Amino acid sequence: MKCHRYFILLYLSFTLLVGQKTFIHAGKLIDGKNDIPIEMVTIILDGKVVQTVNRGYLKPGEKDHLIDLKDYTVLPGLMDMHTHLSGQSNPKRYMEKFYMDLDEYAYRSIPYAEKTLMAGFTTVREVGGIISNSIRDAINKDYVVGPRIYSAGRSIATTGGHADPSSGLNMRFMGDPGPKDGVINGTNDARKAVRQRYKNGADLIKITATGGVLSVAKNSKNPQFTEDEIRAIVETADDYDMHVAAHAHGAEGMKRAIRAGVRSIEHGTLMDAEVMTLMKQYSTYYIPTISAGMFVAEKAKEDGYYPPIIVPKALEIGPQILKTFSKALKFGIKIAFGTDSGVSYHGDNAKEFKYMVESGMLPMDAIKSATMVSAELLGIQDELGSIETNKIADIIAVDGDPIQNMDVMQKVVFVMKEGKIYKSPN
């Protein structure tokens, strides 16, 4: 049966390559822009591009191909602005750096990338990973199956900070990593680290503006960059047409990052009214990653899952993310969708929708956070983020109506990326 379905998908994708128009009959359409789903819609594709979106079920020509999704809700391909495809949470994670080579990380990331795409996420922003650029390139060359990736490569940290690759090691192994390894001290180091990432092929820059929950260090809240260091990173990144994403849990680190001009705050756990006011003033995006908070708080209760130094941080910070999201939502800051998958499990990205809605966000706004809002964050809103004329054909379908029940976002039955079908109910 699997073999039969595989050849069907190959055939369907092949028809898009030989000039035939593809007609999609959608029972309901959430297009990424309108606030109300549209019923009985025909989407006509010309290769990789949406040609028209029409009311009613139009009849295809003899040479055209029809995809029948009348029983489903059709949406734009989803976007996750915070993933880590290089790995996935497991109790042995802290030992992996001692016995895993880069090629092992790369091979292991292949099923993670495929799970992400099959969950309906056709675009992700990889914010820190040792093979993030490589898996992006492999997907772009059709070596492996996965989402479109915007990669930060290795994160930038300060000495002893969250994302310093030598933190927590025996003194004999710590060494003194520098900008090439993503560790900076001072503005000159900061500029060099950005330029190194540009040289390595990164699309954006990720910094760890405060301590972190999962780093082997006692403080998850303290600021770890000076404002001048962050400003040097942002200004240099801007020279190379890259934006900066800032991991941050504590308020002071967030304030420095926002004033220095970062595009987004990741997690934002302990943001206060001053932080939210600054985010509005500077048009900074907030990426909540509620899924990660819920996951680490739960796993911290399992004996031995995390090192002892991490457990109290996970128990404190994890549940707080949910509360902070509700406050930020009421305050009206810009919220883009992000899960921190890798901290939580890959392929479970859509659980974030449920958490967002349970915390007060309207279902349609939650969907828009993973479509048009995320596209705007990436600056690709003219190409992706909605289903409309002349946009790239990233299209998914779910079994049910997510406006009535957000659980159906975890029931993706159809996935198309750039006009190519990867998953189909037929």
C-alpha positions as CSV (number, residue, x, y, z in Angstrom):
1,M,0.0,0.0,0.0
2,K,2.8,2.4,0.9
3,C,4.5,1.6,-2.4
4,H,1.3,2.3,-4.3
5,R,0.8,5.6,-2.6
6,Y,4.4,6.6,-3.3
7,F,3.9,6.1,-7.0
8,I,0.7,8.1,-6.9
9,L,2.5,11.0,-5.3
10,L,5.3,10.8,-7.9
11,Y,2.7,10.9,-10.7
12,L,0.9,13.8,-9.2
13,S,4.1,15.8,-8.8
14,F,5.2,14.8,-12.3
15,T,2.1,16.3,-13.8
16,L,3.1,19.7,-12.4
17,L,6.4,19.5,-14.3
18,V,4.9,19.0,-17.7
19,G,2.8,22.1,-17.9
20,Q,-0.5,20.9,-16.8
21,K,-2.6,23.1,-14.6
22,T,-3.5,21.7,-11.3
23,F,-7.0,22.4,-9.8
24,I,-7.5,22.0,-6.0
25,H,-11.1,21.8,-4.8
26,A,-11.1,23.0,-1.2
27,G,-14.1,22.3,1.0
28,K,-13.0,25.3,3.2
29,L,-10.1,27.7,2.6
30,I,-8.2,29.6,5.3
31,D,-6.1,31.8,3.0
32,G,-3.8,33.4,5.6
33,K,-5.3,36.9,5.1
34,N,-9.1,36.9,5.6
35,D,-10.6,36.5,9.1
36,I,-13.4,34.1,7.9
37,P,-12.9,30.8,6.1
38,I,-14.2,30.6,2.5
39,E,-16.3,27.6,1.5
40,M,-16.2,25.7,-1.8
41,V,-13.1,27.1,-3.5
42,T,-11.0,26.2,-6.5
43,I,-7.3,27.0,-6.4
44,I,-5.6,26.8,-9.8
45,L,-1.8,26.3,-9.9
46,D,0.6,26.8,-12.7
47,G,3.6,24.8,-11.8
48,K,5.0,26.1,-8.5
49,V,2.8,29.2,-8.4
50,V,-0.8,29.9,-7.5
51,Q,-2.5,31.3,-10.6
52,T,-6.0,32.1,-9.3
53,V,-8.3,31.5,-6.3
54,N,-11.9,31.1,-7.3
55,R,-15.3,30.7,-5.6
56,G,-17.0,27.5,-6.4
57,Y,-15.7,24.2,-7.8
58,L,-14.4,25.0,-11.3
59,K,-14.1,22.1,-13.8
60,P,-10.6,21.3,-14.9
61,G,-9.7,20.9,-18.6
62,E,-9.0,17.5,-20.1
63,K,-5.2,17.9,-19.7
64,D,-5.5,19.4,-16.2
65,H,-5.1,17.6,-12.9
66,L,-7.7,17.7,-10.1
67,I,-6.8,17.3,-6.4
68,D,-10.0,16.7,-4.4
69,L,-9.9,18.3,-1.0
70,K,-13.6,19.0,-0.6
71,D,-13.7,17.1,2.7
72,Y,-10.9,19.1,4.3
73,T,-9.8,22.6,5.3
74,V,-7.1,24.0,3.1
75,L,-4.5,26.4,4.5
76,P,-1.1,28.0,3.5
77,G,1.9,26.0,4.4
78,L,2.7,26.7,8.0
79,M,5.8,28.4,9.3
80,D,7.7,27.7,12.6
81,M,10.1,30.5,13.6
82,H,12.1,28.6,16.2
83,T,13.3,25.1,15.4
84,H,16.5,23.0,16.1
85,L,16.7,20.2,13.6
86,S,20.2,19.2,14.7
87,G,18.8,17.2,17.6
88,Q,15.9,16.2,19.8
89,S,15.4,16.1,23.6
90,N,16.6,12.9,25.2
91,P,18.2,12.0,28.5
92,K,21.6,11.4,26.8
93,R,21.7,14.8,25.0
94,Y,24.5,16.2,27.2
95,M,26.8,13.3,26.3
96,E,26.3,13.5,22.6
97,K,29.0,16.1,22.0
98,F,31.5,13.5,23.2
99,Y,30.7,10.7,20.8
100,M,28.7,12.1,17.9
101,D,30.4,13.4,14.7
102,L,28.9,16.0,12.5
103,D,27.9,13.5,9.9
104,E,26.0,11.6,12.5
105,Y,24.1,14.8,13.5
106,A,23.4,15.4,9.9
107,Y,22.0,11.9,9.2
108,R,19.9,12.0,12.4
109,S,18.4,15.3,11.3
110,I,16.9,13.8,8.1
111,P,13.8,12.2,9.7
112,Y,13.4,15.3,11.9
113,A,13.1,17.4,8.8
114,E,10.7,15.0,7.1
115,K,8.5,14.9,10.2
116,T,8.4,18.6,10.3
117,L,7.3,18.9,6.7
118,M,4.7,16.1,7.1
119,A,3.2,18.0,10.0
120,G,2.4,20.8,7.6
121,F,5.3,23.1,8.3
122,T,6.8,24.0,4.9
123,T,9.0,26.8,6.2
124,V,11.1,27.0,9.4
125,R,13.6,29.3,10.9
126,E,16.5,27.3,12.3
127,V,17.8,29.3,15.2
128,G,21.0,27.6,16.2
129,G,22.4,24.2,15.2
130,I,25.7,22.6,14.2
131,I,24.3,21.2,10.9
132,S,21.5,23.7,10.2
133,N,23.1,25.2,7.0
134,S,23.9,21.7,5.7
135,I,20.4,20.3,6.2
136,R,19.0,23.4,4.5
137,D,21.3,22.9,1.5
138,A,20.5,19.2,1.3
139,I,16.7,20.0,1.2
140,N,17.2,22.7,-1.4
141,K,19.1,20.2,-3.6
142,D,16.4,17.6,-3.1
143,Y,18.8,15.2,-1.5
144,V,16.4,14.9,1.5
145,V,12.8,15.8,2.2
146,G,12.1,18.7,4.5
147,P,10.8,22.2,4.9
148,R,12.3,25.4,3.5
149,I,14.9,26.5,6.0
150,Y,16.2,29.9,7.0
151,S,19.3,29.0,9.0
152,A,21.2,30.9,11.7
153,G,24.0,28.3,11.8
154,R,25.6,28.2,15.2
155,S,24.3,30.6,17.8
156,I,26.4,33.5,19.2
157,A,27.0,33.5,22.9
158,T,29.4,35.1,25.4
159,T,32.1,33.2,27.4
160,G,30.2,30.9,29.8
161,G,26.9,32.0,28.4
162,H,24.0,30.0,27.0
163,A,25.2,28.4,23.8
164,D,28.9,28.5,24.7
165,P,29.7,25.0,23.5
166,S,32.2,24.4,26.3
167,S,30.0,25.3,29.2
168,G,29.6,22.5,31.8
169,L,32.6,20.6,30.6
170,N,35.5,19.4,32.7
171,M,38.1,22.2,33.0
172,R,40.5,20.3,30.8
173,F,38.1,20.3,27.9
174,M,36.7,23.9,28.2
175,G,39.5,25.7,26.2
176,D,38.8,29.2,25.1
177,P,36.3,29.2,22.2
178,G,36.1,32.4,20.1
179,P,34.0,34.1,17.4
180,K,34.4,31.2,14.9
181,D,32.8,28.9,17.5
182,G,30.1,31.4,18.4
183,V,31.7,32.9,21.6
184,I,32.4,36.6,21.7
185,N,33.7,39.2,24.2
186,G,33.6,42.8,23.0
187,T,32.3,44.5,19.9
188,N,35.2,43.4,17.6
189,D,34.5,39.8,18.4
190,A,30.8,40.4,17.8
191,R,31.4,41.7,14.3
192,K,33.8,38.9,13.5
193,A,31.3,36.3,14.7
194,V,28.6,37.7,12.4
195,R,30.9,37.8,9.4
196,Q,32.0,34.2,10.1
197,R,28.3,33.2,10.0
198,Y,27.9,35.0,6.7
199,K,31.0,33.2,5.4
200,N,29.4,29.9,6.5
201,G,26.2,30.7,4.6
202,A,23.8,31.7,7.4
203,D,20.6,33.5,6.5
204,L,20.2,35.2,9.9
205,I,21.9,35.6,13.3
206,K,20.9,34.0,16.6
207,I,22.2,35.3,19.9
208,T,21.6,34.2,23.4
209,A,20.9,37.5,25.2
210,T,20.4,35.8,28.6
211,G,21.0,32.6,30.4
212,G,19.0,29.5,29.3
213,V,17.1,26.7,30.9
214,L,18.9,23.8,29.3
215,S,22.5,25.1,29.6
216,V,24.6,23.6,32.3
217,A,24.7,26.8,34.4
218,K,22.7,28.0,37.4
219,N,21.2,31.2,36.0
220,S,18.6,31.3,33.2
221,K,17.7,35.0,33.6
222,N,20.9,37.0,33.7
223,P,21.9,39.3,30.8
224,Q,24.9,37.9,29.0
225,F,25.8,40.6,26.4
226,T,26.4,44.3,26.8
227,E,24.1,46.5,24.8
228,D,27.1,47.7,22.7
229,E,27.9,44.1,21.8
230,I,24.4,43.4,20.7
231,R,24.3,46.6,18.7
232,A,27.5,45.6,16.9
233,I,26.0,42.3,16.0
234,V,22.8,43.9,14.7
235,E,24.6,46.6,12.7
236,T,27.0,44.1,11.2
237,A,24.1,41.6,10.4
238,D,22.3,44.5,8.7
239,D,25.3,45.1,6.5
240,Y,24.9,41.5,5.2
241,D,21.1,41.7,4.9
242,M,20.5,39.4,7.9
243,H,18.3,40.0,10.9
244,V,18.9,39.0,14.5
245,A,16.9,36.7,16.7
246,A,17.5,36.9,20.5
247,H,17.0,34.1,22.9
248,A,16.0,35.8,26.2
249,H,14.3,34.8,29.5
250,G,15.2,37.7,31.8
251,A,13.8,41.3,31.4
252,E,17.1,43.2,31.4
253,G,18.6,41.1,28.6
254,M,15.5,41.6,26.6
255,K,15.6,45.4,27.0
256,R,19.2,45.6,25.8
257,A,18.4,43.4,22.8
258,I,15.3,45.3,21.8
259,R,17.0,48.7,22.1
260,A,20.0,47.4,20.1
261,G,17.6,46.5,17.3
262,V,17.0,42.7,17.2
263,R,14.1,41.5,15.0
264,S,12.7,39.0,17.5
265,I,12.7,38.0,21.1
266,E,12.6,34.2,21.6
267,H,10.8,32.8,24.7
268,G,10.5,36.2,26.5
269,T,9.6,34.4,29.7
270,L,10.0,37.1,32.3
271,M,9.1,40.1,30.1
272,D,7.5,43.0,32.1
273,A,5.5,46.0,31.0
274,E,8.6,48.0,30.1
275,V,9.8,45.2,27.8
276,M,6.4,45.0,26.1
277,T,6.3,48.7,25.7
278,L,9.8,48.6,24.1
279,M,8.7,45.8,21.8
280,K,5.8,47.9,20.5
281,Q,8.1,50.9,20.1
282,Y,10.7,49.0,18.1
283,S,8.2,46.7,16.3
284,T,10.0,43.6,17.7
285,Y,8.4,40.2,17.2
286,Y,7.7,37.8,20.1
287,I,8.2,34.1,19.5
288,P,6.6,32.4,22.6
289,T,7.7,28.7,22.3
290,I,5.0,27.6,24.8
291,S,5.6,24.0,23.7
292,A,9.1,24.0,24.9
293,G,8.1,25.5,28.3
294,M,5.4,22.8,28.8
295,F,7.8,20.1,27.7
296,V,10.7,20.9,29.9
297,A,8.5,21.5,33.0
298,E,7.0,18.0,32.5
299,K,10.4,16.2,31.8
300,A,12.0,17.9,34.8
301,K,9.7,15.8,37.0
302,E,11.3,12.6,35.6
303,D,14.3,11.5,37.6
304,G,17.5,11.7,35.6
305,Y,16.1,13.2,32.5
306,Y,18.0,16.5,33.0
307,P,21.2,17.2,35.0
308,P,20.3,18.4,38.5
309,I,21.4,22.0,37.9
310,I,18.7,22.3,35.1
311,V,15.7,20.9,37.0
312,P,14.8,23.9,39.1
313,K,15.2,26.2,36.1
314,A,12.9,24.0,34.0
315,L,10.3,23.8,36.8
316,E,10.3,27.6,37.2
317,I,10.7,28.9,33.7
318,G,8.6,26.3,31.8
319,P,5.1,27.1,33.2
320,Q,5.9,30.9,33.2
321,I,6.0,31.0,29.4
322,L,2.3,30.2,29.2
323,K,1.4,33.1,31.7
324,T,3.7,35.5,29.8
325,F,2.0,34.7,26.5
326,S,-1.4,35.7,27.9
327,K,0.0,39.0,29.1
328,A,1.8,39.8,25.8
329,L,-1.3,38.9,23.9
330,K,-3.4,41.4,25.9
331,F,-0.7,44.0,25.5
332,G,-0.9,43.7,21.7
333,I,2.7,43.0,20.7
334,K,3.4,41.2,17.4
335,I,3.4,37.4,17.9
336,A,4.9,35.0,15.4
337,F,4.6,31.2,15.7
338,G,7.5,29.3,17.2
339,T,7.9,26.0,19.1
340,D,11.5,25.4,19.9
341,S,11.1,21.9,18.4
342,G,14.2,19.9,19.3
343,V,13.6,20.9,22.9
344,S,10.2,19.4,22.4
345,Y,9.7,16.6,19.8
346,H,9.9,17.2,16.1
347,G,6.6,16.7,14.3
348,D,4.6,17.9,17.3
349,N,4.9,21.5,16.2
350,A,1.1,22.0,15.8
351,K,0.6,21.5,19.6
352,E,1.6,25.1,19.9
353,F,-1.7,26.2,18.3
354,K,-3.7,24.6,21.1
355,Y,-1.6,26.2,23.8
356,M,-2.0,29.6,22.1
357,V,-5.7,29.3,21.9
358,E,-6.1,28.0,25.4
359,S,-4.2,31.0,26.6
360,G,-6.6,33.4,24.9
361,M,-5.6,33.8,21.3
362,L,-8.3,33.6,18.7
363,P,-8.0,30.5,16.4
364,M,-7.6,32.6,13.2
365,D,-5.0,34.8,14.8
366,A,-3.1,31.7,15.9
367,I,-3.1,30.4,12.3
368,K,-2.1,33.8,11.0
369,S,0.9,33.8,13.4
370,A,2.2,30.8,11.5
371,T,1.4,32.1,8.1
372,M,1.4,35.9,7.2
373,V,2.9,37.1,10.5
374,S,5.8,34.7,10.2
375,A,6.2,35.6,6.5
376,E,6.4,39.2,7.4
377,L,9.1,38.5,10.1
378,L,11.2,36.8,7.4
379,G,10.4,39.5,4.8
380,I,8.9,37.0,2.4
381,Q,5.3,38.1,2.5
382,D,5.2,38.8,-1.2
383,E,6.0,35.1,-1.9
384,L,4.6,33.1,1.0
385,G,2.2,33.2,4.0
386,S,-1.1,33.2,2.1
387,I,-2.8,31.5,-0.8
388,E,-3.3,34.1,-3.4
389,T,-2.4,34.9,-7.0
390,N,1.3,34.8,-7.9
391,K,2.4,33.3,-4.6
392,I,4.4,30.1,-4.2
393,A,2.2,27.0,-3.9
394,D,2.8,26.0,-0.3
395,I,-0.5,24.4,0.6
396,I,-1.7,22.0,3.3
397,A,-5.0,20.5,4.3
398,V,-6.3,19.3,7.7
399,D,-9.1,16.9,8.6
400,G,-11.7,19.2,10.2
401,D,-12.3,22.8,11.0
402,P,-9.5,24.4,13.1
403,I,-11.6,27.4,13.9
404,Q,-13.9,25.1,15.8
405,N,-11.3,22.7,17.2
406,M,-7.6,23.5,17.2
407,D,-6.7,19.8,17.7
408,V,-7.3,19.3,13.9
409,M,-4.1,21.3,13.2
410,Q,-2.4,18.1,14.3
411,K,-4.3,16.1,11.6
412,V,-2.5,17.2,8.4
413,V,-3.6,15.0,5.5
414,F,-2.1,17.0,2.6
415,V,1.2,18.7,2.1
416,M,2.4,20.6,-1.0
417,K,5.6,22.6,-1.1
418,E,6.4,24.7,-4.2
419,G,3.8,22.8,-6.1
420,K,5.2,19.4,-5.3
421,I,3.0,17.0,-3.3
422,Y,4.6,15.3,-0.3
423,K,1.5,13.9,1.4
424,S,-2.0,13.2,0.2
425,P,-5.1,11.6,1.6
426,N,-5.9,9.9,-1.7
